[in-house]
């Protein structure tokens, strides 16, 4: 009898274990297909029978985390980190979940543990610091009015895009259909695009947006060009009636584009860099329409979703460029948007913030991005906040957030700044230290305000949109600096001005930039060091760039301005000479746009008496090759030069060899003969500075003449 009972119990246990394995197997099948909502019940049932199963616990925590069920994610992440087999990343996820719940002290402990286990991942240190200083995110908490829109539904509503006299947004609100379709990832209905006319919180007539542009799967978010005649849509990988899946049987996200003739939209075209194997989503166009920003998890990224940018060349888009470590993290960096003043806004759960997805802003300086700044509370909360757009005309912004539902069902919000401030700091240009007792004057056409800085060098004035300001900073022993600026209302943030005061110099540099045809000043022209690529500054409202300097050597300066052809000038070095003022007037020629590539060029430099391509020039040559392969109809011109040393005959032969070496290098890397147009050389005939015969010049000054200039001279017919 006992033996029979034992056999019965063994059989019962075997059946029990088999049932558990079947549940786990079904859960794993759904998990691998990213059907997280469908996987949850299988893991839950299995863990009710045996709560010691590590992998099932980890995956159930991931399911709740990825479907934004914050309460359950925190619960199962807490269980996950107790297992000895838990990967360090679960400590980071648990710390984030605790931050989402406002439990900052407890979150700090788990972030510290994550740092100990994975010191190479900088997110742990960054989030620990954010927790220690999180009160800074609430500094301007009373300066914004944030209101939930009345057009929200009981389901997800997010991703507002400005369009005509209203907004277009994505929503999973239910539509009247015979068969209710749901998204396997979230378990919610699929997204459709809707249009609502109005502004701020006065919207009406919410209706489906152009059904011809939509599918039966997820559509949105979208973005439009400034004129509203160009649309980019995020949607599932569906073309016509065909659903495309990756090798793992997952339907990825792709970008699609269409144009409007004023009456109807053209057929949607797939973005040329879409793939069945990775996602491309969340499009954003620059104000001039020449740059496309988007999020992607394509191979080679920093981790999760990264932000990429493509530049338009003619009618096609150049290859995606990852925005780099300053912007992208090992987390998810998504939902980009570019304001009219060039400020880039995006959302991230990898940069330190209040919790969940936070919104950040940065600026493109040409060769690098500024370190992103958190926009702070109440635009950000401990939940997900993303998808910011700003209506410059009405000084109203829109954002998306799930703050009202603890991670469930995003909603649309409008925000408005209650008061504008002009904030800034005065620093010693040489040391970067704040300047105490600096004198600040802020002038407009109507009035002037004066202020004396304290030990922190900070100042703060009330301001107004669309007003021209002249700010002057001065301090004993440091001279003075004048800055002209306009707050155009294109960004929801306060203006911030950095005033650098330098030691009094014997002389100063001034570059005045004007239009070659009208002779009118050109404010906003960018001044760069051509050799290093670093941005020095830009011209003020009078078209002037001023700097107190004592240049020791000649410098090659690039001046650029949208709508004008760039220009290079040489700043005369003062080494060994009596200091004197340097004044340059630069006339910029308007771009006629006879060719979309007329402003493109590259320069390669050489060692003395050499024509081989140096190591530092290889990157430049790679950029040339990439450009030519992406634009197969372009023809280039190659022109080489030398410095003034050696005989005329020798220099002509040397520059000839330099041009031929460039041509051979390009052909060896797959560039056709048809794309290589004029190949010329002039020896020392074209110097960019004064370093002719018998002139006392440094080696750095001679270096600027040893060069090959590569430009576009036409198209292949």
C-alpha positions in Angstrom: 0.0 0.0 0.0 2.8 2.4 1.0 4.7 1.5 -2.2 1.5 2.3 -4.3 1.1 5.6 -2.5 4.7 6.6 -3.2 4.4 5.7 -6.9 1.2 7.8 -7.0 2.9 10.8 -5.4 5.9 10.5 -7.8 3.5 10.4 -10.8 1.6 13.4 -9.4 4.9 15.3 -9.0 5.9 14.4 -12.5 2.6 15.7 -13.9 3.0 18.8 -11.8 6.5 19.4 -13.1 5.4 18.7 -16.7 2.6 21.3 -16.3 5.0 23.9 -15.0 7.5 23.3 -17.9 4.6 23.6 -20.3 3.6 27.0 -18.9 7.2 28.2 -18.9 7.7 27.0 -22.5 4.5 28.8 -23.7 5.6 32.0 -21.8 9.0 31.8 -23.4 7.5 31.5 -26.9 5.5 34.6 -26.4 8.4 36.5 -24.8 10.7 35.7 -27.7 8.1 37.2 -30.1 7.9 40.3 -27.8 4.3 39.4 -27.0 4.9 40.4 -23.4 1.3 40.9 -22.5 0.5 37.4 -23.6 3.5 35.9 -21.8 2.5 37.3 -18.4 -0.3 34.8 -17.5 1.9 31.8 -18.3 4.8 33.0 -16.1 2.4 34.0 -13.3 0.7 30.6 -13.2 4.0 28.8 -13.2 5.4 31.0 -10.3 2.3 30.4 -8.3 3.2 26.7 -8.3 6.9 27.3 -7.6 8.2 30.8 -6.7 11.8 29.7 -6.7 12.2 29.6 -10.5 14.8 32.3 -11.3 14.5 32.6 -15.1 10.7 32.8 -15.0 10.9 35.5 -12.3 13.4 37.5 -14.4 11.2 37.3 -17.5 8.0 38.2 -15.7 9.7 41.3 -14.2 10.8 42.2 -17.8 7.3 41.7 -19.1 5.8 44.1 -16.6 8.7 46.5 -17.1 8.4 46.5 -20.9 4.6 46.9 -20.8 4.9 49.8 -18.3 3.1 48.2 -15.5 5.1 50.1 -12.9 3.5 48.6 -9.7 3.9 45.0 -10.8 7.4 45.7 -12.4 8.6 47.0 -9.0 7.2 43.9 -7.2 8.8 41.4 -9.5 12.1 43.3 -9.8 12.4 43.2 -6.0 12.0 39.5 -6.1 14.5 39.2 -9.0 17.4 41.0 -7.3 17.1 38.6 -4.3 18.2 35.6 -6.5 22.0 34.9 -6.6 21.8 34.4 -10.3 20.4 37.9 -11.1 22.4 39.9 -13.6 23.6 43.3 -12.3 21.3 45.1 -14.8 18.3 44.0 -12.7 19.6 46.1 -9.8 19.7 49.1 -12.1 16.1 48.4 -13.3 14.9 48.0 -9.7 16.6 51.3 -8.8 14.8 52.9 -11.7 11.5 51.4 -10.6 12.0 52.7 -7.1 12.7 56.2 -8.5 9.4 55.9 -10.5 7.7 55.4 -7.1 9.5 58.3 -5.5 11.6 56.0 -3.2 14.9 57.8 -3.9 16.7 56.7 -0.7 16.0 53.0 -1.3 16.8 53.5 -5.1 20.2 54.9 -4.2 21.2 51.7 -2.4 20.5 49.6 -5.4 22.2 52.0 -7.8 25.3 51.8 -5.6 25.2 48.0 -5.7 24.9 48.2 -9.5 28.0 50.4 -9.6 29.9 47.9 -7.5 28.9 45.0 -9.8 29.3 46.9 -13.1 31.6 49.9 -12.7 32.1 50.2 -16.4 28.5 51.2 -17.0 28.4 54.9 -16.2 24.6 55.0 -15.7 25.0 53.8 -12.1 27.2 56.7 -11.1 25.1 59.2 -13.0 21.8 58.1 -11.5 23.4 58.0 -8.0 24.4 61.6 -8.4 21.0 62.4 -9.8 19.3 61.0 -6.7 21.7 63.0 -4.5 20.8 66.2 -6.4 17.2 65.4 -7.5 15.9 68.6 -5.8 17.6 70.6 -8.6 15.0 69.2 -11.0 12.3 71.0 -9.1 13.9 74.4 -9.2 11.4 75.9 -11.6 8.4 73.9 -10.6 6.1 76.9 -10.3 7.0 78.4 -13.6 4.9 76.1 -15.9 1.2 75.5 -16.1 0.7 71.9 -17.3 -2.9 70.8 -18.2 -4.2 67.5 -19.4 -6.1 67.8 -22.7 -9.8 67.2 -22.8 -9.5 65.1 -26.0 -7.7 62.2 -24.2 -9.5 58.9 -24.2 -9.5 55.9 -21.8 -6.6 54.5 -23.8 -3.2 55.7 -24.9 -3.0 59.1 -26.6 0.4 60.5 -27.3 2.8 62.0 -29.9 1.3 65.4 -30.8 2.6 66.9 -34.0 1.7 70.4 -35.1 -0.3 70.4 -38.3 -2.2 73.3 -39.9 -4.6 74.7 -37.2 -4.4 71.8 -34.8 -2.5 68.6 -33.9 -2.2 65.1 -35.2 -1.6 62.4 -32.6 -1.6 58.6 -32.1 -4.3 56.9 -30.1 -5.3 53.3 -29.2 -8.9 54.4 -28.5 -11.4 51.9 -29.6 -12.8 52.1 -33.1 -16.0 50.4 -34.1 -14.9 47.2 -35.8 -16.4 43.7 -36.0 -13.0 42.2 -34.8 -11.1 44.0 -32.0 -7.4 43.8 -32.8 -4.8 44.2 -30.1 -1.0 44.6 -30.0 0.7 41.5 -28.6 3.4 43.6 -26.8 1.0 45.6 -24.7 -2.3 43.8 -25.0 -3.9 47.2 -26.1 -5.7 48.0 -29.4 -3.5 49.1 -32.2 -2.7 52.8 -32.7 -4.5 55.0 -35.2 -3.7 58.7 -36.2 -6.2 61.4 -35.3 -6.5 65.1 -36.0 -8.0 67.7 -33.8 -8.5 71.3 -34.6 -7.7 74.0 -32.0 -4.9 75.0 -29.6 -3.9 74.9 -25.9 -6.9 73.0 -24.3 -9.5 74.2 -26.8 -9.6 71.3 -29.3 -12.7 70.0 -31.1 -13.8 67.6 -33.8 -11.3 64.8 -33.2 -11.4 62.6 -36.2 -9.3 59.9 -38.0 -6.5 61.5 -39.9 -6.5 60.5 -43.6 -7.4 56.9 -43.5 -5.5 56.2 -46.8 -2.2 56.8 -44.9 -3.1 54.3 -42.2 -3.0 50.5 -41.8 -4.8 48.0 -39.5 -1.7 47.8 -37.3 0.2 50.6 -35.4 0.4 54.0 -37.0 2.3 56.9 -35.4 3.8 59.0 -34.1 4.3 61.4 -37.0 6.0 64.6 -37.9 5.4 67.2 -40.6 7.5 69.7 -42.5 7.1 73.4 -41.6 4.7 73.9 -44.6 2.8 70.7 -43.7 3.3 69.2 -47.1 5.7 66.4 -46.1 4.8 63.7 -43.6 6.9 61.0 -41.9 5.1 58.2 -40.2 6.2 55.5 -37.7 4.3 52.3 -38.3 4.6 48.5 -38.2 6.5 46.8 -41.0 3.5 46.5 -43.3 3.5 47.3 -47.0 0.2 46.9 -48.7 -1.4 43.7 -47.4 2.0 42.1 -46.7 3.4 41.9 -43.1 7.2 41.6 -42.9 8.8 39.9 -40.0 12.4 39.6 -38.8 14.3 36.4 -38.5 13.0 36.1 -35.0 9.4 36.4 -36.4 9.0 39.9 -34.9 7.2 42.8 -36.8 9.5 45.8 -36.4 8.8 49.5 -36.8 9.6 51.4 -40.0 9.5 55.0 -41.2 7.3 55.9 -44.2 7.2 59.2 -46.1 4.6 61.0 -48.3 4.0 64.4 -49.8 0.9 66.5 -50.3 0.0 68.5 -53.3 -2.5 70.5 -51.3 -5.4 68.2 -52.0 -4.2 64.7 -51.4 -1.2 62.7 -50.1 1.0 60.7 -52.4 1.6 57.0 -51.8 3.7 56.3 -48.7 7.3 55.3 -49.6 9.5 53.3 -47.3 12.6 55.0 -45.8 15.7 53.8 -47.6 17.4 52.7 -44.4 14.5 50.7 -43.0 15.2 47.0 -42.2 13.2 43.9 -41.3 15.8 43.3 -38.6 15.7 46.5 -36.6 13.4 49.4 -35.7 13.3 52.9 -37.2 10.8 55.2 -35.4 9.9 58.6 -34.0 10.8 60.9 -37.0 11.6 64.6 -36.6 12.5 67.1 -39.3 14.8 70.1 -38.8 13.0 73.5 -39.4 14.7 73.7 -42.9 13.8 70.1 -43.8 17.4 69.2 -44.5 17.9 66.9 -41.5 15.9 63.9 -40.5 16.2 62.7 -36.9 14.9 59.3 -35.7 15.3 56.6 -33.1 16.6 53.1 -34.0 18.2 50.0 -32.5 20.2 49.3 -35.6 23.5 47.4 -35.1 26.4 49.5 -33.9 24.4 51.7 -31.5 25.2 52.5 -27.9 22.4 50.3 -26.5 18.6 50.2 -26.6 17.2 52.8 -29.0 19.7 55.5 -30.2 19.1 58.8 -31.9 20.3 59.1 -35.5 20.4 61.9 -38.1 20.5 61.9 -41.9 21.3 64.9 -44.0 19.5 65.5 -47.3 21.6 65.7 -50.4 19.6 66.5 -53.5 16.5 64.3 -53.3 18.0 61.5 -51.3 19.2 61.1 -47.7 22.7 60.5 -46.6 23.5 57.5 -44.4 22.3 57.6 -40.7 24.8 59.2 -38.3 24.7 58.1 -34.7 24.5 61.3 -32.5 27.2 59.9 -30.3 28.0 59.3 -26.6 27.0 62.7 -25.5 23.4 62.0 -26.6 23.0 58.3 -26.7 23.2 56.0 -23.7 23.0 52.3 -23.0 19.3 52.9 -22.3 16.6 54.2 -24.7 17.0 57.6 -26.3 13.9 58.4 -28.3 11.3 61.0 -29.5 13.5 63.7 -30.9 12.2 67.1 -31.9 14.1 70.2 -33.2 12.9 73.6 -32.3 13.1 76.6 -34.6 16.2 77.9 -32.8 18.0 74.6 -33.4 17.5 73.2 -29.8 17.2 69.4 -29.9 14.7 67.9 -27.5 14.5 64.2 -26.8 13.5 61.6 -24.1 15.7 59.2 -22.4 15.8 56.6 -19.6 19.5 56.4 -19.8 20.4 60.0 -18.8 19.9 60.7 -15.1 16.5 62.2 -14.3 13.5 62.1 -12.0 12.3 58.7 -13.1 11.1 56.8 -16.2 11.6 58.6 -19.5 12.6 62.2 -18.9 12.9 65.0 -21.5 16.2 66.6 -22.2 17.5 69.4 -24.5 20.9 70.1 -26.1 22.4 72.1 -29.0 24.4 71.0 -32.0 27.7 73.0 -32.0 28.7 71.7 -35.4 31.5 69.3 -34.2 29.8 68.2 -30.9 26.6 68.4 -28.9 26.3 70.2 -25.6 25.8 67.9 -22.6 22.0 67.3 -22.4 20.0 69.2 -19.7 17.0 67.8 -17.9 14.0 70.1 -18.5 12.9 69.6 -14.9 9.6 69.3 -13.1 6.7 69.7 -13.8 7.4 69.0 -17.5 9.2 65.8 -16.2 7.8 63.6 -13.5 8.8 60.2 -12.0 6.7 58.6 -14.8 7.3 58.6 -18.5 7.4 62.0 -20.1 8.2 62.4 -23.8 7.3 63.7 -27.3 7.6 67.5 -26.6 6.6 69.9 -29.4 6.4 73.7 -29.2 4.1 76.1 -31.0 6.3 79.2 -31.3 3.5 81.3 -32.7 1.2 80.8 -29.7 4.0 80.1 -27.1 2.3 76.8 -26.2 3.9 73.4 -25.9 2.5 69.8 -25.9 4.0 66.7 -24.3 3.0 63.1 -23.7 3.0 61.4 -20.3 1.6 58.5 -18.3 1.9 60.5 -15.0 -1.9 60.2 -14.3 -2.0 56.5 -14.6 1.2 55.1 -12.9 2.7 53.9 -16.2 -0.5 52.9 -18.0 -2.1 54.7 -21.0 -0.2 57.8 -22.1 -2.1 61.1 -22.2 -1.6 64.4 -24.0 -0.8 67.5 -22.1 -0.4 71.2 -22.9 2.1 73.4 -21.1 2.7 77.2 -20.9 5.4 79.2 -19.3 4.0 81.6 -16.7 6.9 84.0 -16.8 10.2 84.2 -18.8 13.5 84.7 -17.1 16.9 85.6 -18.5 19.5 83.8 -16.5 23.2 83.6 -16.8 26.6 83.5 -15.2 29.7 85.7 -15.5 33.0 83.8 -15.6 36.7 84.5 -16.0 37.5 83.4 -19.5 40.9 82.1 -18.6 40.0 80.1 -15.5 36.3 79.5 -16.0 35.6 80.6 -12.4 32.6 82.7 -11.5 33.2 86.4 -11.2 32.2 88.1 -8.0 30.9 91.8 -8.2 30.7 91.8 -12.0 28.6 94.6 -13.3 25.7 93.5 -15.6 23.6 95.8 -17.7 20.6 94.5 -19.7 19.2 97.0 -22.3 16.2 97.0 -24.6 14.8 99.8 -26.6 12.5 100.7 -23.7 14.6 100.3 -20.6 17.8 99.2 -18.8 18.3 97.0 -15.8 21.6 96.9 -13.7 22.8 94.1 -11.5 25.9 93.2 -9.4 26.7 89.5 -9.2 27.5 87.7 -6.0 30.2 85.1 -5.3 28.5 82.6 -7.6 28.6 85.0 -10.6 24.9 84.4 -11.4 22.3 86.9 -12.6 18.6 86.6 -13.2 16.3 89.1 -14.9 12.6 89.1 -16.0 12.3 88.8 -19.8 9.9 88.9 -22.7 9.6 87.0 -25.9 10.5 88.5 -29.3 12.6 91.3 -27.7 16.1 92.4 -28.7 18.5 92.5 -25.8 22.0 94.0 -25.4 23.8 92.6 -22.3 27.0 94.1 -21.1 29.2 92.5 -18.5 32.2 94.1 -16.9 34.5 93.6 -13.9 37.6 95.3 -12.5 40.8 93.9 -14.2 38.8 91.8 -16.6 37.5 94.3 -19.2 34.0 94.1 -20.6 32.0 92.0 -23.0 28.8 92.8 -24.9 26.3 90.2 -26.1 23.3 90.8 -28.4 20.5 88.3 -28.5 16.8 87.8 -29.2 14.4 85.5 -27.3 12.3 84.3 -30.2 9.9 82.1 -28.3 10.9 79.0 -30.1 11.8 77.1 -26.9 10.0 76.7 -23.6 13.1 77.1 -21.5 14.4 80.3 -20.0 17.2 82.0 -21.8 20.7 81.3 -20.4 23.6 83.6 -21.2 27.3 82.8 -20.4 29.3 86.0 -20.1 33.1 85.4 -20.4 35.4 88.2 -19.3 39.0 88.1 -20.4 42.1 89.9 -19.3 42.5 93.3 -21.0 44.4 92.8 -24.2 46.6 95.2 -26.1 44.4 94.7 -29.1 41.3 92.7 -30.2 40.0 90.7 -33.2 36.9 91.8 -35.0 35.3 90.0 -38.0 32.5 91.8 -39.6 30.3 89.6 -41.9 28.1 91.2 -44.6 26.1 90.2 -47.6 28.2 90.7 -50.7 25.2 92.1 -52.7 23.3 94.2 -50.2 26.3 95.0 -47.9 24.0 94.5 -44.9 25.3 92.8 -41.8 24.7 89.1 -41.3 24.0 88.1 -37.7 24.4 84.5 -36.6 27.2 83.6 -39.0 29.2 80.8 -37.4 33.0 81.3 -36.9 35.1 78.1 -36.7 38.7 77.1 -36.6 39.1 75.3 -39.9 42.0 73.1 -38.8 40.7 71.9 -35.4 37.0 72.2 -36.3 36.2 73.9 -33.0 33.5 76.6 -33.0 34.7 80.0 -31.8 31.4 81.8 -31.7 29.0 83.7 -34.0 28.3 87.2 -35.2 26.0 89.5 -33.2 23.1 91.6 -34.5 25.6 94.0 -36.1 27.2 91.2 -38.0 30.3 91.4 -35.7 32.3 88.7 -34.0 34.7 90.2 -31.4 37.3 88.5 -29.3 40.1 89.8 -27.1 43.0 87.6 -28.3 46.8 87.6 -28.8 47.2 85.0 -31.6 50.6 83.6 -31.8 50.3 82.1 -35.3 48.2 82.3 -38.4 44.9 80.6 -38.1 42.6 79.4 -40.9 39.0 80.4 -40.1 35.8 79.1 -41.7 32.8 81.3 -41.8 29.4 79.8 -42.6 25.8 81.0 -42.8 22.7 79.2 -44.0 21.8 80.4 -47.5 25.4 81.6 -48.2 28.5 79.9 -49.6 31.1 79.4 -46.8 34.3 81.4 -46.8 37.8 80.8 -45.4 40.0 83.6 -44.2 43.5 83.6 -42.6 44.0 85.4 -39.3 47.4 87.0 -39.3 49.6 85.8 -36.4 51.3 88.3 -34.2 54.3 86.3 -32.9 57.3 88.6 -32.6 55.4 91.6 -33.8 54.0 94.7 -32.1 50.4 93.9 -31.1 47.8 95.6 -33.2 44.0 95.5 -33.8 42.9 92.9 -36.3 39.8 93.9 -38.3 38.4 91.8 -41.1 35.3 92.4 -43.3 34.0 89.3 -44.9 31.5 89.4 -47.7 29.4 86.3 -48.0 28.0 85.4 -51.4 24.4 84.2 -51.4 24.0 80.5 -52.4 22.2 80.3 -55.8 21.6 76.6 -55.2 22.6 75.8 -58.8 23.8 72.5 -57.3 22.9 71.0 -54.0 26.6 70.3 -53.5 28.1 73.7 -54.3 29.1 74.3 -50.7 30.7 70.9 -50.2 34.4 70.6 -49.9 37.3 68.8 -48.1 40.9 69.7 -47.5 43.8 67.2 -47.1 47.1 68.4 -45.6 50.7 67.0 -46.1 54.1 66.8 -44.5 57.0 68.9 -45.9 58.3 67.5 -49.2 55.7 64.6 -49.1 52.8 63.5 -51.2 51.6 60.4 -49.3 48.3 60.5 -47.5 49.0 61.0 -43.8 47.2 59.1 -41.0 45.2 62.1 -39.9 44.0 62.6 -43.5 42.5 59.1 -43.8 39.3 60.1 -42.1 38.9 63.0 -44.5 39.4 60.7 -47.4 36.9 58.2 -46.0 34.3 61.1 -45.8 35.1 61.9 -49.5 34.6 58.2 -50.5 31.4 57.9 -48.5 30.0 61.1 -50.1 30.8 60.0 -53.6 29.3 56.5 -53.2 26.1 58.1 -51.8 26.0 60.5 -54.7 27.1 58.5 -57.8 26.2 61.3 -60.2 28.6 63.9 -58.6 31.9 64.9 -60.2 34.7 66.3 -58.1 37.6 68.6 -58.7 41.1 67.9 -57.2 43.5 70.8 -56.8 46.8 70.5 -55.0 49.3 73.1 -53.7 52.7 73.4 -51.9 54.3 75.9 -49.6 56.8 78.4 -51.0 60.0 76.6 -50.1 62.1 74.9 -52.9 62.1 75.9 -56.6 59.0 76.6 -58.7 59.6 73.5 -60.9 60.1 71.2 -57.9 56.9 72.5 -56.2 54.8 72.0 -59.4 56.0 68.4 -59.6 55.3 67.9 -55.9 51.8 69.2 -56.1 51.2 67.2 -59.3 52.1 64.0 -57.3 49.7 65.1 -54.5 46.8 65.3 -56.9 47.6 62.0 -58.6 47.9 60.3 -55.2 44.4 61.5 -54.3 43.1 60.2 -57.6 44.7 56.8 -57.2 43.5 56.5 -53.6 39.9 57.2 -54.7 40.0 54.7 -57.6 41.5 52.0 -55.3 38.5 52.5 -53.1 35.9 52.0 -55.8 35.4 55.5 -57.1 34.9 55.5 -60.9 36.9 57.6 -63.3 33.7 59.4 -64.3 33.3 60.9 -60.8 36.8 62.3 -60.8 36.6 65.4 -63.0 39.3 68.1 -63.1 42.7 67.1 -61.6 45.0 70.1 -61.3 48.0 71.5 -59.4 49.7 74.8 -59.1 52.7 74.3 -56.9 53.1 77.4 -54.7 50.9 79.5 -57.0 48.0 79.8 -54.6 49.0 80.6 -51.0 46.4 81.1 -48.3 48.6 83.4 -46.3 51.6 85.7 -46.5 54.2 82.9 -46.5 55.9 83.6 -49.8 59.6 83.8 -50.6 61.8 85.1 -47.8 58.9 85.7 -45.5 59.6 84.7 -41.8 56.8 82.1 -41.3 56.4 79.3 -38.7 56.1 75.6 -39.7 52.4 75.8 -38.7 51.9 78.7 -41.2 53.6 76.8 -44.0 51.5 73.7 -43.2 48.3 75.5 -44.3 49.7 75.8 -47.8 50.6 72.2 -48.2 47.2 71.0 -49.2 44.8 69.4 -51.7 41.3 71.0 -52.1 38.5 68.7 -53.1 35.3 70.3 -54.4 32.2 69.5 -56.5 32.5 70.8 -60.1 29.4 69.3 -61.6 27.2 66.2 -62.3 27.7 63.3 -64.6 25.5 63.7 -67.7 
